[in-house]
């Protein structure tokens, strides 16, 4: 199975003058982190697109492609939650 992943660099960028350099969808002030948190909270793609009309399906795919690529980094941190 050939998986075609969107080129996130077409849709995601970082600018120190926008949200202190956090990666955002180009043309918006919507950070990758914010959008991922919406999905983690149970929002659907349709809800996100309806509430943020400046986004497209491709830009949302780019958010996930960016997250997938950054998760592949060689350095990982052990996360724990305080009880």
N, CA, C and O atoms as a Maestro MAE file, in Angstrom:
{
 s_m_m2io_version
 :::
 2.0.0
}

f_m_ct {
 s_m_title
 :::
 protein
 m_atom[332] {
  # First column is atom index #
  i_m_mmod_type
  r_m_x_coord
  r_m_y_coord
  r_m_z_coord
  i_m_residue_number
  s_m_chain_name
  s_m_pdb_residue_name
  s_m_pdb_atom_name
  i_m_atomic_number
  :::
  1 25 0.840 -1.177 0.000 1 A "UNK " " N  " 7
  2 3 0.000 0.000 0.000 1 A "UNK " " CA " 6
  3 2 0.883 1.238 0.000 1 A "UNK " " C  " 6
  4 15 1.739 1.396 0.871 1 A "UNK " " O  " 8
  5 25 0.681 2.104 -0.962 2 A "UNK " " N  " 7
  6 3 1.455 3.334 -1.069 2 A "UNK " " CA " 6
  7 2 0.700 4.452 -0.355 2 A "UNK " " C  " 6
  8 15 -0.411 4.810 -0.745 2 A "UNK " " O  " 8
  9 25 1.312 4.996 0.689 3 A "UNK " " N  " 7
  10 3 0.674 6.065 1.454 3 A "UNK " " CA " 6
  11 2 1.210 7.395 0.960 3 A "UNK " " C  " 6
  12 15 2.414 7.649 1.009 3 A "UNK " " O  " 8
  13 25 0.306 8.246 0.483 4 A "UNK " " N  " 7
  14 3 0.708 9.572 0.018 4 A "UNK " " CA " 6
  15 2 0.434 10.578 1.131 4 A "UNK " " C  " 6
  16 15 -0.711 10.790 1.533 4 A "UNK " " O  " 8
  17 25 1.494 11.181 1.611 5 A "UNK " " N  " 7
  18 3 1.376 12.158 2.691 5 A "UNK " " CA " 6
  19 2 1.541 13.556 2.105 5 A "UNK " " C  " 6
  20 15 2.445 13.810 1.309 5 A "UNK " " O  " 8
  21 25 0.658 14.446 2.511 6 A "UNK " " N  " 7
  22 3 0.696 15.824 2.035 6 A "UNK " " CA " 6
  23 2 2.012 16.481 2.472 6 A "UNK " " C  " 6
  24 15 2.535 16.189 3.547 6 A "UNK " " O  " 8
  25 25 2.530 17.360 1.631 7 A "UNK " " N  " 7
  26 3 3.744 18.108 1.972 7 A "UNK " " CA " 6
  27 2 3.355 19.220 2.936 7 A "UNK " " C  " 6
  28 15 2.836 20.256 2.522 7 A "UNK " " O  " 8
  29 25 3.605 19.003 4.215 8 A "UNK " " N  " 7
  30 3 3.153 19.948 5.228 8 A "UNK " " CA " 6
  31 2 3.777 21.328 5.055 8 A "UNK " " C  " 6
  32 15 3.183 22.327 5.462 8 A "UNK " " O  " 8
  33 25 4.963 21.399 4.460 9 A "UNK " " N  " 7
  34 3 5.646 22.692 4.311 9 A "UNK " " CA " 6
  35 2 4.871 23.653 3.407 9 A "UNK " " C  " 6
  36 15 5.107 24.861 3.451 9 A "UNK " " O  " 8
  37 25 3.965 23.145 2.605 10 A "UNK " " N  " 7
  38 3 3.129 24.017 1.775 10 A "UNK " " CA " 6
  39 2 2.074 24.741 2.620 10 A "UNK " " C  " 6
  40 15 1.548 25.775 2.209 10 A "UNK " " O  " 8
  41 25 1.772 24.201 3.785 11 A "UNK " " N  " 7
  42 3 0.668 24.705 4.595 11 A "UNK " " CA " 6
  43 2 1.061 25.193 5.989 11 A "UNK " " C  " 6
  44 15 0.330 25.973 6.600 11 A "UNK " " O  " 8
  45 25 2.200 24.743 6.491 12 A "UNK " " N  " 7
  46 3 2.613 25.054 7.861 12 A "UNK " " CA " 6
  47 2 3.887 25.879 7.827 12 A "UNK " " C  " 6
  48 15 4.798 25.582 7.054 12 A "UNK " " O  " 8
  49 25 3.960 26.908 8.654 13 A "UNK " " N  " 7
  50 3 5.206 27.669 8.757 13 A "UNK " " CA " 6
  51 2 5.346 28.237 10.162 13 A "UNK " " C  " 6
  52 15 4.421 28.193 10.972 13 A "UNK " " O  " 8
  53 25 6.510 28.761 10.416 14 A "UNK " " N  " 7
  54 3 6.815 29.354 11.713 14 A "UNK " " CA " 6
  55 2 7.399 30.737 11.474 14 A "UNK " " C  " 6
  56 15 8.303 30.914 10.659 14 A "UNK " " O  " 8
  57 25 6.866 31.711 12.199 15 A "UNK " " N  " 7
  58 3 7.324 33.091 12.085 15 A "UNK " " CA " 6
  59 2 7.420 33.642 13.503 15 A "UNK " " C  " 6
  60 15 6.434 33.615 14.238 15 A "UNK " " O  " 8
  61 25 8.586 34.141 13.899 16 A "UNK " " N  " 7
  62 3 8.728 34.637 15.271 16 A "UNK " " CA " 6
  63 2 7.750 35.757 15.623 16 A "UNK " " C  " 6
  64 15 7.533 36.035 16.803 16 A "UNK " " O  " 8
  65 25 7.160 36.400 14.623 17 A "UNK " " N  " 7
  66 3 6.197 37.466 14.873 17 A "UNK " " CA " 6
  67 2 4.758 36.966 15.012 17 A "UNK " " C  " 6
  68 15 3.856 37.749 15.308 17 A "UNK " " O  " 8
  69 25 4.544 35.672 14.801 18 A "UNK " " N  " 7
  70 3 3.208 35.080 14.934 18 A "UNK " " CA " 6
  71 2 3.263 34.009 16.010 18 A "UNK " " C  " 6
  72 15 3.973 33.014 15.870 18 A "UNK " " O  " 8
  73 25 2.515 34.214 17.081 19 A "UNK " " N  " 7
  74 3 2.444 33.259 18.198 19 A "UNK " " CA " 6
  75 2 3.827 32.828 18.684 19 A "UNK " " C  " 6
  76 15 4.052 31.655 18.982 19 A "UNK " " O  " 8
  77 25 4.725 33.763 18.758 20 A "UNK " " N  " 7
  78 3 6.093 33.544 19.264 20 A "UNK " " CA " 6
  79 2 6.799 32.410 18.507 20 A "UNK " " C  " 6
  80 15 7.614 31.689 19.083 20 A "UNK " " O  " 8
  81 25 6.486 32.260 17.231 21 A "UNK " " N  " 7
  82 3 7.184 31.280 16.410 21 A "UNK " " CA " 6
  83 2 6.604 29.882 16.412 21 A "UNK " " C  " 6
  84 15 7.187 28.979 15.813 21 A "UNK " " O  " 8
  85 25 5.465 29.674 17.074 22 A "UNK " " N  " 7
  86 3 4.838 28.349 17.035 22 A "UNK " " CA " 6
  87 2 4.452 28.029 15.594 22 A "UNK " " C  " 6
  88 15 4.085 28.932 14.842 22 A "UNK " " O  " 8
  89 25 4.528 26.763 15.197 23 A "UNK " " N  " 7
  90 3 4.080 26.394 13.851 23 A "UNK " " CA " 6
  91 2 2.584 26.655 13.705 23 A "UNK " " C  " 6
  92 15 1.784 26.226 14.537 23 A "UNK " " O  " 8
  93 25 2.216 27.364 12.637 24 A "UNK " " N  " 7
  94 3 0.820 27.700 12.361 24 A "UNK " " CA " 6
  95 2 0.480 27.348 10.921 24 A "UNK " " C  " 6
  96 15 1.366 27.169 10.085 24 A "UNK " " O  " 8
  97 25 -0.813 27.251 10.646 25 A "UNK " " N  " 7
  98 3 -1.266 27.095 9.271 25 A "UNK " " CA " 6
  99 2 -1.064 28.437 8.589 25 A "UNK " " C  " 6
  100 15 -1.493 29.470 9.103 25 A "UNK " " O  " 8
  101 25 -0.409 28.424 7.431 26 A "UNK " " N  " 7
  102 3 -0.136 29.659 6.698 26 A "UNK " " CA " 6
  103 2 -1.419 30.464 6.478 26 A "UNK " " C  " 6
  104 15 -2.475 29.910 6.172 26 A "UNK " " O  " 8
  105 25 -1.300 31.777 6.641 27 A "UNK " " N  " 7
  106 3 -2.427 32.660 6.436 27 A "UNK " " CA " 6
  107 2 -3.381 32.731 7.616 27 A "UNK " " C  " 6
  108 15 -4.412 33.400 7.545 27 A "UNK " " O  " 8
  109 25 -3.038 32.036 8.717 28 A "UNK " " N  " 7
  110 3 -3.877 32.055 9.911 28 A "UNK " " CA " 6
  111 2 -2.994 32.270 11.138 28 A "UNK " " C  " 6
  112 15 -1.767 32.310 11.044 28 A "UNK " " O  " 8
  113 25 -3.634 32.406 12.263 29 A "UNK " " N  " 7
  114 3 -2.939 32.409 13.552 29 A "UNK " " CA " 6
  115 2 -3.318 31.148 14.325 29 A "UNK " " C  " 6
  116 15 -3.274 31.128 15.555 29 A "UNK " " O  " 8
  117 25 -3.690 30.096 13.595 30 A "UNK " " N  " 7
  118 3 -4.085 28.830 14.206 30 A "UNK " " CA " 6
  119 2 -2.874 27.914 14.276 30 A "UNK " " C  " 6
  120 15 -2.347 27.475 13.254 30 A "UNK " " O  " 8
  121 25 -2.442 27.635 15.501 31 A "UNK " " N  " 7
  122 3 -1.248 26.804 15.670 31 A "UNK " " CA " 6
  123 2 -1.573 25.326 15.476 31 A "UNK " " C  " 6
  124 15 -2.705 24.883 15.671 31 A "UNK " " O  " 8
  125 25 -0.555 24.589 15.091 32 A "UNK " " N  " 7
  126 3 -0.669 23.131 14.976 32 A "UNK " " CA " 6
  127 2 -1.130 22.570 16.315 32 A "UNK " " C  " 6
  128 15 -2.023 21.724 16.367 32 A "UNK " " O  " 8
  129 25 -0.526 23.037 17.382 33 A "UNK " " N  " 7
  130 3 -0.879 22.563 18.725 33 A "UNK " " CA " 6
  131 2 -2.366 22.778 19.009 33 A "UNK " " C  " 6
  132 15 -3.041 21.859 19.475 33 A "UNK " " O  " 8
  133 25 -2.883 23.970 18.739 34 A "UNK " " N  " 7
  134 3 -4.290 24.280 18.986 34 A "UNK " " CA " 6
  135 2 -5.203 23.333 18.208 34 A "UNK " " C  " 6
  136 15 -6.162 22.792 18.760 34 A "UNK " " O  " 8
  137 25 -4.904 23.137 16.933 35 A "UNK " " N  " 7
  138 3 -5.744 22.280 16.100 35 A "UNK " " CA " 6
  139 2 -5.698 20.835 16.564 35 A "UNK " " C  " 6
  140 15 -6.727 20.159 16.571 35 A "UNK " " O  " 8
  141 25 -4.528 20.349 16.949 36 A "UNK " " N  " 7
  142 3 -4.432 18.985 17.464 36 A "UNK " " CA " 6
  143 2 -5.226 18.839 18.765 36 A "UNK " " C  " 6
  144 15 -5.835 17.798 19.011 36 A "UNK " " O  " 8
  145 25 -5.217 19.875 19.587 37 A "UNK " " N  " 7
  146 3 -5.991 19.831 20.835 37 A "UNK " " CA " 6
  147 2 -7.494 19.775 20.557 37 A "UNK " " C  " 6
  148 15 -8.234 19.115 21.287 37 A "UNK " " O  " 8
  149 25 -7.946 20.459 19.514 38 A "UNK " " N  " 7
  150 3 -9.357 20.368 19.150 38 A "UNK " " CA " 6
  151 2 -9.725 18.922 18.814 38 A "UNK " " C  " 6
  152 15 -10.745 18.414 19.280 38 A "UNK " " O  " 8
  153 25 -8.901 18.265 18.011 39 A "UNK " " N  " 7
  154 3 -9.168 16.872 17.654 39 A "UNK " " CA " 6
  155 2 -9.074 15.965 18.879 39 A "UNK " " C  " 6
  156 15 -9.865 15.033 19.026 39 A "UNK " " O  " 8
  157 25 -8.110 16.236 19.755 40 A "UNK " " N  " 7
  158 3 -7.974 15.437 20.980 40 A "UNK " " CA " 6
  159 2 -9.197 15.605 21.882 40 A "UNK " " C  " 6
  160 15 -9.536 14.706 22.652 40 A "UNK " " O  " 8
  161 25 -9.855 16.760 21.781 41 A "UNK " " N  " 7
  162 3 -11.051 17.024 22.584 41 A "UNK " " CA " 6
  163 2 -12.315 16.443 21.939 41 A "UNK " " C  " 6
  164 15 -13.410 16.557 22.489 41 A "UNK " " O  " 8
  165 25 -12.151 15.823 20.773 42 A "UNK " " N  " 7
  166 3 -13.284 15.162 20.140 42 A "UNK " " CA " 6
  167 2 -13.914 15.897 18.982 42 A "UNK " " C  " 6
  168 15 -14.907 15.430 18.424 42 A "UNK " " O  " 8
  169 25 -13.359 17.044 18.603 43 A "UNK " " N  " 7
  170 3 -13.897 17.760 17.448 43 A "UNK " " CA " 6
  171 2 -13.708 16.911 16.198 43 A "UNK " " C  " 6
  172 15 -12.728 16.176 16.078 43 A "UNK " " O  " 8
  173 25 -14.636 17.016 15.286 44 A "UNK " " N  " 7
  174 3 -14.515 16.325 14.003 44 A "UNK " " CA " 6
  175 2 -13.915 17.283 12.972 44 A "UNK " " C  " 6
  176 15 -13.846 18.493 13.189 44 A "UNK " " O  " 8
  177 25 -13.494 16.722 11.873 45 A "UNK " " N  " 7
  178 3 -12.976 17.554 10.783 45 A "UNK " " CA " 6
  179 2 -14.031 18.563 10.341 45 A "UNK " " C  " 6
  180 15 -13.722 19.732 10.112 45 A "UNK " " O  " 8
  181 25 -15.255 18.115 10.223 46 A "UNK " " N  " 7
  182 3 -16.339 19.010 9.803 46 A "UNK " " CA " 6
  183 2 -16.523 20.166 10.771 46 A "UNK " " C  " 6
  184 15 -16.727 21.303 10.345 46 A "UNK " " O  " 8
  185 25 -16.453 19.890 12.074 47 A "UNK " " N  " 7
  186 3 -16.601 20.954 13.066 47 A "UNK " " CA " 6
  187 2 -15.472 21.974 12.966 47 A "UNK " " C  " 6
  188 15 -15.707 23.179 13.055 47 A "UNK " " O  " 8
  189 25 -14.260 21.491 12.783 48 A "UNK " " N  " 7
  190 3 -13.114 22.395 12.676 48 A "UNK " " CA " 6
  191 2 -13.259 23.266 11.431 48 A "UNK " " C  " 6
  192 15 -13.081 24.482 11.503 48 A "UNK " " O  " 8
  193 25 -13.577 22.661 10.302 49 A "UNK " " N  " 7
  194 3 -13.712 23.415 9.055 49 A "UNK " " CA " 6
  195 2 -14.873 24.406 9.116 49 A "UNK " " C  " 6
  196 15 -14.795 25.497 8.553 49 A "UNK " " O  " 8
  197 25 -15.938 24.024 9.794 50 A "UNK " " N  " 7
  198 3 -17.096 24.917 9.922 50 A "UNK " " CA " 6
  199 2 -16.763 26.124 10.800 50 A "UNK " " C  " 6
  200 15 -17.183 27.243 10.504 50 A "UNK " " O  " 8
  201 25 -16.011 25.900 11.874 51 A "UNK " " N  " 7
  202 3 -15.690 26.974 12.810 51 A "UNK " " CA " 6
  203 2 -14.502 27.815 12.381 51 A "UNK " " C  " 6
  204 15 -14.356 28.950 12.836 51 A "UNK " " O  " 8
  205 25 -13.664 27.289 11.527 52 A "UNK " " N  " 7
  206 3 -12.472 28.002 11.050 52 A "UNK " " CA " 6
  207 2 -12.432 27.925 9.522 52 A "UNK " " C  " 6
  208 15 -11.672 27.135 8.962 52 A "UNK " " O  " 8
  209 25 -13.244 28.736 8.849 53 A "UNK " " N  " 7
  210 3 -13.388 28.651 7.394 53 A "UNK " " CA " 6
  211 2 -12.109 28.971 6.615 53 A "UNK " " C  " 6
  212 15 -12.050 28.713 5.412 53 A "UNK " " O  " 8
  213 25 -11.097 29.520 7.263 54 A "UNK " " N  " 7
  214 3 -9.829 29.775 6.591 54 A "UNK " " CA " 6
  215 2 -9.003 28.516 6.377 54 A "UNK " " C  " 6
  216 15 -7.968 28.549 5.711 54 A "UNK " " O  " 8
  217 25 -9.462 27.408 6.943 55 A "UNK " " N  " 7
  218 3 -8.761 26.134 6.800 55 A "UNK " " CA " 6
  219 2 -9.371 25.312 5.668 55 A "UNK " " C  " 6
  220 15 -10.514 25.527 5.266 55 A "UNK " " O  " 8
  221 25 -8.588 24.377 5.171 56 A "UNK " " N  " 7
  222 3 -9.065 23.438 4.160 56 A "UNK " " CA " 6
  223 2 -8.760 22.020 4.640 56 A "UNK " " C  " 6
  224 15 -8.015 21.826 5.600 56 A "UNK " " O  " 8
  225 25 -9.335 21.052 3.972 57 A "UNK " " N  " 7
  226 3 -9.032 19.651 4.318 57 A "UNK " " CA " 6
  227 2 -7.533 19.391 4.158 57 A "UNK " " C  " 6
  228 15 -6.923 18.693 4.967 57 A "UNK " " O  " 8
  229 25 -6.952 19.961 3.104 58 A "UNK " " N  " 7
  230 3 -5.519 19.764 2.877 58 A "UNK " " CA " 6
  231 2 -4.688 20.382 3.995 58 A "UNK " " C  " 6
  232 15 -3.690 19.795 4.416 58 A "UNK " " O  " 8
  233 25 -5.081 21.552 4.480 59 A "UNK " " N  " 7
  234 3 -4.306 22.169 5.558 59 A "UNK " " CA " 6
  235 2 -4.417 21.343 6.843 59 A "UNK " " C  " 6
  236 15 -3.463 21.269 7.617 59 A "UNK " " O  " 8
  237 25 -5.579 20.723 7.070 60 A "UNK " " N  " 7
  238 3 -5.700 19.847 8.242 60 A "UNK " " CA " 6
  239 2 -4.853 18.597 8.074 60 A "UNK " " C  " 6
  240 15 -4.238 18.132 9.034 60 A "UNK " " O  " 8
  241 25 -4.815 18.053 6.878 61 A "UNK " " N  " 7
  242 3 -3.931 16.907 6.627 61 A "UNK " " CA " 6
  243 2 -2.480 17.299 6.868 61 A "UNK " " C  " 6
  244 15 -1.689 16.503 7.374 61 A "UNK " " O  " 8
  245 25 -2.138 18.523 6.505 62 A "UNK " " N  " 7
  246 3 -0.768 19.009 6.723 62 A "UNK " " CA " 6
  247 2 -0.453 19.105 8.212 62 A "UNK " " C  " 6
  248 15 0.676 18.835 8.623 62 A "UNK " " O  " 8
  249 25 -1.438 19.486 9.023 63 A "UNK " " N  " 7
  250 3 -1.235 19.526 10.478 63 A "UNK " " CA " 6
  251 2 -0.831 18.146 10.986 63 A "UNK " " C  " 6
  252 15 0.112 18.014 11.766 63 A "UNK " " O  " 8
  253 25 -1.549 17.123 10.540 64 A "UNK " " N  " 7
  254 3 -1.231 15.757 10.972 64 A "UNK " " CA " 6
  255 2 0.099 15.273 10.390 64 A "UNK " " C  " 6
  256 15 0.845 14.562 11.063 64 A "UNK " " O  " 8
  257 25 0.399 15.651 9.151 65 A "UNK " " N  " 7
  258 3 1.681 15.271 8.544 65 A "UNK " " CA " 6
  259 2 2.840 15.902 9.315 65 A "UNK " " C  " 6
  260 15 3.864 15.259 9.546 65 A "UNK " " O  " 8
  261 25 2.672 17.159 9.709 66 A "UNK " " N  " 7
  262 3 3.691 17.846 10.496 66 A "UNK " " CA " 6
  263 2 3.874 17.144 11.841 66 A "UNK " " C  " 6
  264 15 5.001 16.889 12.266 66 A "UNK " " O  " 8
  265 25 2.764 16.835 12.503 67 A "UNK " " N  " 7
  266 3 2.841 16.148 13.800 67 A "UNK " " CA " 6
  267 2 3.508 14.781 13.661 67 A "UNK " " C  " 6
  268 15 4.312 14.395 14.509 67 A "UNK " " O  " 8
  269 25 3.180 14.056 12.607 68 A "UNK " " N  " 7
  270 3 3.780 12.732 12.391 68 A "UNK " " CA " 6
  271 2 5.283 12.844 12.171 68 A "UNK " " C  " 6
  272 15 6.059 12.051 12.705 68 A "UNK " " O  " 8
  273 25 5.683 13.829 11.384 69 A "UNK " " N  " 7
  274 3 7.113 13.984 11.115 69 A "UNK " " CA " 6
  275 2 7.876 14.395 12.368 69 A "UNK " " C  " 6
  276 15 8.964 13.882 12.626 69 A "UNK " " O  " 8
  277 25 7.317 15.312 13.144 70 A "UNK " " N  " 7
  278 3 8.020 15.744 14.351 70 A "UNK " " CA " 6
  279 2 8.032 14.645 15.407 70 A "UNK " " C  " 6
  280 15 8.941 14.602 16.236 70 A "UNK " " O  " 8
  281 25 7.042 13.757 15.393 71 A "UNK " " N  " 7
  282 3 7.027 12.631 16.337 71 A "UNK " " CA " 6
  283 2 8.103 11.606 16.001 71 A "UNK " " C  " 6
  284 15 8.466 10.789 16.848 71 A "UNK " " O  " 8
  285 25 8.614 11.642 14.777 72 A "UNK " " N  " 7
  286 3 9.671 10.713 14.371 72 A "UNK " " CA " 6
  287 2 11.047 11.153 14.823 72 A "UNK " " C  " 6
  288 15 12.016 10.416 14.634 72 A "UNK " " O  " 8
  289 25 11.162 12.313 15.406 73 A "UNK " " N  " 7
  290 3 12.459 12.825 15.828 73 A "UNK " " CA " 6
  291 2 13.191 11.786 16.682 73 A "UNK " " C  " 6
  292 15 12.562 10.946 17.326 73 A "UNK " " O  " 8
  293 25 14.506 11.851 16.678 74 A "UNK " " N  " 7
  294 3 15.328 10.882 17.388 74 A "UNK " " CA " 6
  295 2 15.294 11.047 18.903 74 A "UNK " " C  " 6
  296 15 15.587 10.100 19.633 74 A "UNK " " O  " 8
  297 25 14.946 12.214 19.375 75 A "UNK " " N  " 7
  298 3 14.968 12.469 20.804 75 A "UNK " " CA " 6
  299 2 13.554 12.407 21.373 75 A "UNK " " C  " 6
  300 15 12.656 13.117 20.918 75 A "UNK " " O  " 8
  301 25 13.370 11.554 22.367 76 A "UNK " " N  " 7
  302 3 12.068 11.405 23.000 76 A "UNK " " CA " 6
  303 2 12.190 11.689 24.481 76 A "UNK " " C  " 6
  304 15 13.256 11.545 25.079 76 A "UNK " " O  " 8
  305 25 11.094 12.089 25.045 77 A "UNK " " N  " 7
  306 3 11.054 12.385 26.459 77 A "UNK " " CA " 6
  307 2 10.055 11.452 27.121 77 A "UNK " " C  " 6
  308 15 8.972 11.210 26.588 77 A "UNK " " O  " 8
  309 25 10.421 10.929 28.286 78 A "UNK " " N  " 7
  310 3 9.500 10.094 29.036 78 A "UNK " " CA " 6
  311 2 8.516 11.016 29.736 78 A "UNK " " C  " 6
  312 15 8.906 11.909 30.489 78 A "UNK " " O  " 8
  313 25 7.258 10.789 29.482 79 A "UNK " " N  " 7
  314 3 6.219 11.639 30.064 79 A "UNK " " CA " 6
  315 2 5.539 10.892 31.192 79 A "UNK " " C  " 6
  316 15 5.255 9.699 31.079 79 A "UNK " " O  " 8
  317 25 5.285 11.587 32.261 80 A "UNK " " N  " 7
  318 3 4.531 10.977 33.347 80 A "UNK " " CA " 6
  319 2 3.561 12.009 33.889 80 A "UNK " " C  " 6
  320 15 3.784 13.215 33.790 80 A "UNK " " O  " 8
  321 25 2.499 11.514 34.454 81 A "UNK " " N  " 7
  322 3 1.501 12.403 35.038 81 A "UNK " " CA " 6
  323 2 1.549 12.257 36.540 81 A "UNK " " C  " 6
  324 15 1.673 11.161 37.087 81 A "UNK " " O  " 8
  325 25 1.448 13.395 37.181 82 A "UNK " " N  " 7
  326 3 1.409 13.369 38.652 82 A "UNK " " CA " 6
  327 2 0.064 12.800 39.083 82 A "UNK " " C  " 6
  328 15 -0.975 13.112 38.501 82 A "UNK " " O  " 8
  329 25 0.100 11.972 40.097 83 A "UNK " " N  " 7
  330 3 -1.135 11.346 40.587 83 A "UNK " " CA " 6
  331 2 -1.960 12.295 41.404 83 A "UNK " " C  " 6
  332 15 -3.029 11.923 41.889 83 A "UNK " " O  " 8
  :::
 }
 m_bond[331] {
  # First column is bond index #
  i_m_from
  i_m_to
  i_m_order
  :::
  1 1 2 1
  2 2 3 1
  3 3 4 2
  4 3 5 1
  5 5 6 1
  6 6 7 1
  7 7 8 2
  8 7 9 1
  9 9 10 1
  10 10 11 1
  11 11 12 2
  12 11 13 1
  13 13 14 1
  14 14 15 1
  15 15 16 2
  16 15 17 1
  17 17 18 1
  18 18 19 1
  19 19 20 2
  20 19 21 1
  21 21 22 1
  22 22 23 1
  23 23 24 2
  24 23 25 1
  25 25 26 1
  26 26 27 1
  27 27 28 2
  28 27 29 1
  29 29 30 1
  30 30 31 1
  31 31 32 2
  32 31 33 1
  33 33 34 1
  34 34 35 1
  35 35 36 2
  36 35 37 1
  37 37 38 1
  38 38 39 1
  39 39 40 2
  40 39 41 1
  41 41 42 1
  42 42 43 1
  43 43 44 2
  44 43 45 1
  45 45 46 1
  46 46 47 1
  47 47 48 2
  48 47 49 1
  49 49 50 1
  50 50 51 1
  51 51 52 2
  52 51 53 1
  53 53 54 1
  54 54 55 1
  55 55 56 2
  56 55 57 1
  57 57 58 1
  58 58 59 1
  59 59 60 2
  60 59 61 1
  61 61 62 1
  62 62 63 1
  63 63 64 2
  64 63 65 1
  65 65 66 1
  66 66 67 1
  67 67 68 2
  68 67 69 1
  69 69 70 1
  70 70 71 1
  71 71 72 2
  72 71 73 1
  73 73 74 1
  74 74 75 1
  75 75 76 2
  76 75 77 1
  77 77 78 1
  78 78 79 1
  79 79 80 2
  80 79 81 1
  81 81 82 1
  82 82 83 1
  83 83 84 2
  84 83 85 1
  85 85 86 1
  86 86 87 1
  87 87 88 2
  88 87 89 1
  89 89 90 1
  90 90 91 1
  91 91 92 2
  92 91 93 1
  93 93 94 1
  94 94 95 1
  95 95 96 2
  96 95 97 1
  97 97 98 1
  98 98 99 1
  99 99 100 2
  100 99 101 1
  101 101 102 1
  102 102 103 1
  103 103 104 2
  104 103 105 1
  105 105 106 1
  106 106 107 1
  107 107 108 2
  108 107 109 1
  109 109 110 1
  110 110 111 1
  111 111 112 2
  112 111 113 1
  113 113 114 1
  114 114 115 1
  115 115 116 2
  116 115 117 1
  117 117 118 1
  118 118 119 1
  119 119 120 2
  120 119 121 1
  121 121 122 1
  122 122 123 1
  123 123 124 2
  124 123 125 1
  125 125 126 1
  126 126 127 1
  127 127 128 2
  128 127 129 1
  129 129 130 1
  130 130 131 1
  131 131 132 2
  132 131 133 1
  133 133 134 1
  134 134 135 1
  135 135 136 2
  136 135 137 1
  137 137 138 1
  138 138 139 1
  139 139 140 2
  140 139 141 1
  141 141 142 1
  142 142 143 1
  143 143 144 2
  144 143 145 1
  145 145 146 1
  146 146 147 1
  147 147 148 2
  148 147 149 1
  149 149 150 1
  150 150 151 1
  151 151 152 2
  152 151 153 1
  153 153 154 1
  154 154 155 1
  155 155 156 2
  156 155 157 1
  157 157 158 1
  158 158 159 1
  159 159 160 2
  160 159 161 1
  161 161 162 1
  162 162 163 1
  163 163 164 2
  164 163 165 1
  165 165 166 1
  166 166 167 1
  167 167 168 2
  168 167 169 1
  169 169 170 1
  170 170 171 1
  171 171 172 2
  172 171 173 1
  173 173 174 1
  174 174 175 1
  175 175 176 2
  176 175 177 1
  177 177 178 1
  178 178 179 1
  179 179 180 2
  180 179 181 1
  181 181 182 1
  182 182 183 1
  183 183 184 2
  184 183 185 1
  185 185 186 1
  186 186 187 1
  187 187 188 2
  188 187 189 1
  189 189 190 1
  190 190 191 1
  191 191 192 2
  192 191 193 1
  193 193 194 1
  194 194 195 1
  195 195 196 2
  196 195 197 1
  197 197 198 1
  198 198 199 1
  199 199 200 2
  200 199 201 1
  201 201 202 1
  202 202 203 1
  203 203 204 2
  204 203 205 1
  205 205 206 1
  206 206 207 1
  207 207 208 2
  208 207 209 1
  209 209 210 1
  210 210 211 1
  211 211 212 2
  212 211 213 1
  213 213 214 1
  214 214 215 1
  215 215 216 2
  216 215 217 1
  217 217 218 1
  218 218 219 1
  219 219 220 2
  220 219 221 1
  221 221 222 1
  222 222 223 1
  223 223 224 2
  224 223 225 1
  225 225 226 1
  226 226 227 1
  227 227 228 2
  228 227 229 1
  229 229 230 1
  230 230 231 1
  231 231 232 2
  232 231 233 1
  233 233 234 1
  234 234 235 1
  235 235 236 2
  236 235 237 1
  237 237 238 1
  238 238 239 1
  239 239 240 2
  240 239 241 1
  241 241 242 1
  242 242 243 1
  243 243 244 2
  244 243 245 1
  245 245 246 1
  246 246 247 1
  247 247 248 2
  248 247 249 1
  249 249 250 1
  250 250 251 1
  251 251 252 2
  252 251 253 1
  253 253 254 1
  254 254 255 1
  255 255 256 2
  256 255 257 1
  257 257 258 1
  258 258 259 1
  259 259 260 2
  260 259 261 1
  261 261 262 1
  262 262 263 1
  263 263 264 2
  264 263 265 1
  265 265 266 1
  266 266 267 1
  267 267 268 2
  268 267 269 1
  269 269 270 1
  270 270 271 1
  271 271 272 2
  272 271 273 1
  273 273 274 1
  274 274 275 1
  275 275 276 2
  276 275 277 1
  277 277 278 1
  278 278 279 1
  279 279 280 2
  280 279 281 1
  281 281 282 1
  282 282 283 1
  283 283 284 2
  284 283 285 1
  285 285 286 1
  286 286 287 1
  287 287 288 2
  288 287 289 1
  289 289 290 1
  290 290 291 1
  291 291 292 2
  292 291 293 1
  293 293 294 1
  294 294 295 1
  295 295 296 2
  296 295 297 1
  297 297 298 1
  298 298 299 1
  299 299 300 2
  300 299 301 1
  301 301 302 1
  302 302 303 1
  303 303 304 2
  304 303 305 1
  305 305 306 1
  306 306 307 1
  307 307 308 2
  308 307 309 1
  309 309 310 1
  310 310 311 1
  311 311 312 2
  312 311 313 1
  313 313 314 1
  314 314 315 1
  315 315 316 2
  316 315 317 1
  317 317 318 1
  318 318 319 1
  319 319 320 2
  320 319 321 1
  321 321 322 1
  322 322 323 1
  323 323 324 2
  324 323 325 1
  325 325 326 1
  326 326 327 1
  327 327 328 2
  328 327 329 1
  329 329 330 1
  330 330 331 1
  331 331 332 2
  :::
 }
}
